[in-house]
Amino acid sequence: MKSNILVLEPVSRTVSLALSLKKVLLDVKTKYQHVQIVEIEEFGRTLILDGLIQCAEADEYLYHESLVHPVMTTHPKPKKVLIIGGGDGGALREVLKHNLVEEVVLVDIDGELVEIAKKYLEVIHRGSFNDPRSKVVIMDGFKFIEESNDQYDVVILDLTDPHGPEIAKALYSKEFYSRLRSRLYDDGVIVTQSG
């Protein structure tokens, strides 16, 4: 039986997509954002941040594979990878499919979100947080870039939209991209999600 409760996902300023909600598994406010884990008819377990759907188990692979694999196959030897954002673990999972990868550093500002993902989104991260090649750093991505001296072959920006939750705004600035360039090896590449 379908639920009478709907999740409304904004598509534009005047149009929203209505999805049938089966169950709310978690509804909390972290220090940085409102996090909801829900079950949606036909999409399964879904992560919602500040009222915007981020990923759903039925189709998240379309986003994560498209974000990760083109950049990973563009670089000839992607041994060292940095992911900024991506607290759900989906991009991390996809990076770890590449055998040349020796180290992946995932930097996310919201440690509570990462812990929630570990508990509720196993179908998305598939244990990637436990892979010995992965390291999670709970820190603002901008601050990490400022303070770290490490360099990477590939940088993946798996961020919330710039018009969505406020926590990612600085990560879309010219200053951030200028600093980010210094974290790349000479043949390094960057990819960012685009909505």
Sine and cosine of phi, psi and omega as CSV:
sin_phi,cos_phi,sin_psi,cos_psi,sin_omega,cos_omega
0.00,0.00,0.76,-0.66,-0.02,-1.00
-0.98,0.21,0.53,-0.85,0.01,-1.00
-0.97,0.23,0.48,-0.88,0.12,-0.99
-1.00,0.01,-0.05,1.00,0.01,-1.00
-1.00,-0.04,0.73,-0.68,-0.05,-1.00
-0.89,-0.45,0.56,-0.83,0.19,-0.98
-0.99,-0.17,0.81,-0.58,0.02,-1.00
-0.98,-0.20,0.87,-0.50,0.02,-1.00
-0.96,-0.29,0.92,-0.39,0.01,-1.00
-0.88,0.48,0.74,-0.67,0.06,-1.00
-0.97,-0.26,-0.57,0.82,0.08,-1.00
-0.47,-0.88,-0.13,-0.99,0.01,-1.00
-0.91,0.42,-0.40,0.92,-0.09,-1.00
-0.87,-0.50,-0.05,1.00,-0.06,-1.00
-0.79,-0.62,0.69,-0.73,0.09,-1.00
-0.76,-0.65,0.51,-0.86,0.08,-1.00
-1.00,-0.07,0.76,-0.65,0.00,-1.00
-0.98,-0.20,0.83,-0.55,-0.01,-1.00
-0.86,-0.50,0.66,-0.75,-0.05,-1.00
-0.98,0.21,0.86,-0.52,-0.04,-1.00
-1.00,0.06,0.81,-0.58,0.08,-1.00
-1.00,0.04,-0.70,0.71,-0.16,-0.99
-0.30,-0.95,0.60,-0.80,0.14,-0.99
-0.99,-0.16,0.88,-0.48,0.00,-1.00
-1.00,-0.04,-0.53,0.85,-0.03,-1.00
-0.40,-0.92,0.66,-0.75,0.03,-1.00
-0.56,-0.83,0.99,-0.11,-0.08,-1.00
-0.69,-0.73,0.35,-0.94,0.14,-0.99
-0.94,-0.35,0.86,-0.50,0.10,-1.00
-1.00,0.07,-0.06,-1.00,0.05,-1.00
-0.88,0.48,-0.43,0.90,-0.14,-0.99
-0.93,-0.38,-0.42,0.91,-0.13,-0.99
-0.30,-0.96,0.29,-0.96,0.08,-1.00
-1.00,0.04,0.87,-0.49,-0.07,-1.00
-0.92,-0.39,0.78,-0.62,0.10,-1.00
-0.78,-0.62,0.71,-0.70,0.17,-0.99
-0.91,-0.42,0.88,-0.48,-0.06,-1.00
-0.75,-0.66,0.30,-0.95,0.16,-0.99
-0.97,-0.25,0.82,-0.57,0.01,-1.00
-0.90,-0.44,0.71,-0.71,0.04,-1.00
-0.76,0.65,0.73,-0.68,0.08,-1.00
0.94,0.34,-0.21,0.98,0.03,-1.00
-0.91,-0.41,-0.27,0.96,0.03,-1.00
0.97,0.26,-0.46,-0.89,-0.05,-1.00
-0.90,0.44,0.75,-0.66,-0.15,-0.99
-0.72,-0.70,0.68,-0.74,0.07,-1.00
-0.99,-0.16,0.82,-0.58,0.04,-1.00
-0.86,-0.51,0.81,-0.59,0.05,-1.00
-0.89,-0.45,0.83,-0.56,0.01,-1.00
0.75,0.66,0.66,0.75,0.08,-1.00
0.99,0.13,0.04,1.00,-0.01,-1.00
-0.89,-0.45,0.78,-0.62,0.03,-1.00
-0.90,0.44,0.78,-0.62,0.03,-1.00
-0.99,-0.17,-0.69,0.72,0.04,-1.00
-0.30,-0.95,0.43,-0.90,0.04,-1.00
-0.70,-0.71,0.60,-0.80,-0.14,-0.99
-0.87,0.49,-0.47,0.88,-0.05,-1.00
-0.94,0.34,-0.51,0.86,-0.09,-1.00
-0.69,-0.72,0.20,0.98,-0.03,-1.00
-0.87,0.49,-0.48,0.88,-0.02,-1.00
-0.87,0.50,-0.52,0.85,0.03,-1.00
-0.87,0.50,-0.67,0.74,0.01,-1.00
-0.96,0.29,-0.81,0.58,-0.11,-0.99
-0.91,0.41,-0.67,0.74,0.02,-1.00
-0.91,0.42,-0.66,0.75,0.00,-1.00
-0.93,0.37,-0.53,0.85,0.04,-1.00
-0.95,0.30,-0.67,0.74,-0.20,-0.98
-1.00,-0.01,-0.79,0.61,-0.22,-0.98
-0.91,0.41,-0.62,0.78,0.05,-1.00
-0.86,0.51,-0.69,0.72,-0.02,-1.00
-0.95,0.31,-0.57,0.82,-0.01,-1.00
-0.94,0.35,-0.52,0.86,0.02,-1.00
-1.00,0.02,-0.23,0.97,0.08,-1.00
-0.96,0.29,-0.64,0.77,-0.01,-1.00
-0.98,0.17,0.71,-0.70,-0.06,-1.00
-0.92,0.38,-0.53,0.85,-0.02,-1.00
-0.58,-0.81,0.97,0.23,-0.04,-1.00
-0.98,0.21,0.99,0.11,-0.04,-1.00
-1.00,0.05,-0.61,0.79,-0.10,-1.00
-0.85,-0.52,0.87,-0.50,-0.13,-0.99
-0.81,-0.58,0.65,-0.76,0.10,-1.00
-0.90,-0.44,0.77,-0.64,0.13,-0.99
-0.90,-0.43,0.81,-0.58,0.12,-0.99
-0.95,-0.32,0.81,-0.58,-0.16,-0.99
1.00,0.03,-0.44,-0.90,0.08,-1.00
0.95,0.32,0.51,0.86,-0.03,-1.00
-0.88,0.47,-0.22,0.97,0.06,-1.00
-0.97,0.24,-0.31,0.95,0.05,-1.00
1.00,0.03,-0.03,1.00,-0.02,-1.00
-0.92,0.39,-0.70,0.72,0.04,-1.00
-0.92,0.39,-0.63,0.78,0.05,-1.00
-0.86,0.52,-0.72,0.70,0.04,-1.00
-0.83,0.56,-0.72,0.69,-0.05,-1.00
-0.93,0.36,-0.64,0.77,0.04,-1.00
-0.87,0.50,-0.67,0.74,-0.07,-1.00
-0.93,0.36,-0.16,0.99,0.09,-1.00
-0.96,0.29,-0.25,0.97,-0.03,-1.00
-1.00,-0.01,0.89,-0.45,-0.12,-0.99
-0.90,0.44,-0.43,0.90,0.00,-1.00
-0.95,0.30,-0.31,0.95,-0.07,-1.00
-0.92,0.40,0.81,-0.58,0.04,-1.00
-0.97,-0.24,-0.51,0.86,-0.04,-1.00
-0.50,-0.87,0.71,-0.71,0.11,-0.99
-0.80,-0.60,0.83,-0.55,0.08,-1.00
-0.96,-0.28,0.86,-0.50,0.06,-1.00
-0.97,-0.26,0.86,-0.50,0.00,-1.00
-0.93,-0.36,0.88,-0.48,0.04,-1.00
-0.71,-0.70,0.66,-0.75,-0.03,-1.00
-0.94,0.33,-0.44,0.90,-0.16,-0.99
-0.96,-0.29,1.00,-0.04,0.01,-1.00
-0.89,0.45,-0.54,0.84,0.04,-1.00
-0.90,0.44,-0.65,0.76,0.03,-1.00
-0.88,0.47,-0.69,0.73,0.01,-1.00
-0.87,0.50,-0.69,0.72,0.02,-1.00
-0.91,0.42,-0.62,0.78,0.06,-1.00
-0.88,0.47,-0.70,0.71,0.02,-1.00
-0.88,0.48,-0.69,0.73,0.02,-1.00
-0.84,0.54,-0.63,0.78,-0.06,-1.00
-0.99,0.15,-0.68,0.73,-0.18,-0.98
-0.97,-0.26,-0.30,0.95,-0.12,-0.99
-0.89,-0.45,0.60,0.80,-0.02,-1.00
-0.85,0.53,-0.56,0.83,0.01,-1.00
-0.91,0.42,-0.37,0.93,0.04,-1.00
-1.00,-0.01,-0.77,0.63,-0.06,-1.00
-0.99,0.14,-0.38,0.92,0.06,-1.00
0.75,0.66,0.66,0.75,0.07,-1.00
0.98,0.17,0.15,0.99,-0.08,-1.00
-0.89,0.46,-0.44,0.90,0.03,-1.00
-0.90,0.43,-0.41,0.91,-0.03,-1.00
-1.00,-0.04,-0.07,1.00,0.02,-1.00
-0.91,0.42,0.73,-0.69,-0.04,-1.00
-0.88,0.47,-0.30,0.95,0.04,-1.00
-0.99,0.13,-0.18,0.98,-0.07,-1.00
-0.98,-0.17,0.60,-0.80,0.04,-1.00
-0.71,-0.71,0.78,-0.63,0.02,-1.00
-0.96,-0.26,0.77,-0.63,0.05,-1.00
-0.88,-0.48,0.85,-0.52,0.04,-1.00
-1.00,-0.04,0.96,-0.28,-0.11,-0.99
-0.17,-0.99,0.45,-0.89,0.12,-0.99
-0.88,0.47,0.76,-0.65,-0.05,-1.00
-0.87,0.50,-0.62,0.78,0.02,-1.00
-0.90,0.44,-0.72,0.69,0.00,-1.00
-0.90,0.44,-0.64,0.77,0.03,-1.00
-0.86,0.52,-0.72,0.70,0.00,-1.00
-0.89,0.45,-0.62,0.79,0.03,-1.00
-0.91,0.41,-0.65,0.76,-0.16,-0.99
-1.00,-0.05,-0.43,0.90,-0.06,-1.00
-0.99,0.16,0.57,-0.82,0.12,-0.99
-0.96,-0.29,-0.02,1.00,-0.03,-1.00
-0.93,0.37,0.46,-0.89,0.08,-1.00
-0.86,-0.51,0.39,-0.92,-0.12,-0.99
-0.71,-0.70,0.44,-0.90,0.11,-0.99
-0.98,0.21,-0.64,0.77,-0.05,-1.00
-0.71,-0.70,0.69,-0.72,0.14,-0.99
-0.85,-0.52,0.80,-0.61,0.01,-1.00
-0.90,-0.43,0.85,-0.53,0.03,-1.00
-0.98,-0.20,0.99,-0.16,-0.02,-1.00
-0.97,-0.24,0.96,0.28,-0.18,-0.98
-0.97,-0.25,0.30,-0.95,0.21,-0.98
-0.94,0.35,0.30,-0.95,-0.02,-1.00
-0.90,0.44,0.49,-0.87,0.00,-1.00
-0.91,0.42,-0.39,0.92,0.02,-1.00
-1.00,-0.10,0.06,1.00,0.01,-1.00
-0.99,-0.12,-0.71,-0.70,-0.02,-1.00
-0.81,0.59,0.67,-0.74,-0.09,-1.00
-0.89,0.45,-0.39,0.92,-0.16,-0.99
-0.90,0.44,-0.31,0.95,-0.05,-1.00
-0.99,-0.17,-0.05,1.00,-0.12,-0.99
-0.79,0.61,-0.75,0.66,-0.05,-1.00
-0.90,0.44,-0.39,0.92,-0.03,-1.00
-0.98,0.18,0.06,1.00,0.10,-1.00
-0.92,-0.39,0.20,0.98,-0.06,-1.00
-1.00,0.02,0.39,-0.92,0.07,-1.00
-0.88,0.48,-0.62,0.78,-0.01,-1.00
-0.87,0.49,-0.67,0.74,0.01,-1.00
-0.88,0.47,-0.74,0.67,-0.03,-1.00
-0.91,0.42,-0.57,0.82,0.07,-1.00
-0.89,0.45,-0.70,0.71,0.01,-1.00
-0.94,0.35,-0.60,0.80,-0.02,-1.00
-0.88,0.48,-0.58,0.81,0.00,-1.00
-0.83,0.55,-0.58,0.81,-0.01,-1.00
-0.95,0.31,-0.20,0.98,0.03,-1.00
-1.00,-0.03,0.01,1.00,0.01,-1.00
-0.98,-0.19,0.58,-0.82,0.25,-0.97
-0.91,0.41,0.24,-0.97,-0.05,-1.00
-0.82,0.57,-0.58,0.81,0.00,-1.00
-0.99,-0.17,0.28,0.96,-0.04,-1.00
-0.95,0.32,0.38,-0.92,-0.01,-1.00
-0.73,-0.68,0.48,-0.88,0.00,-1.00
-0.85,-0.53,0.59,-0.81,0.17,-0.98
-0.70,-0.71,0.56,-0.83,0.08,-1.00
-0.73,-0.68,0.49,-0.87,0.08,-1.00
-0.94,0.33,0.40,-0.92,-0.07,-1.00
-0.69,-0.72,0.72,0.70,0.14,-0.99
0.98,-0.17,0.00,0.00,0.00,0.00
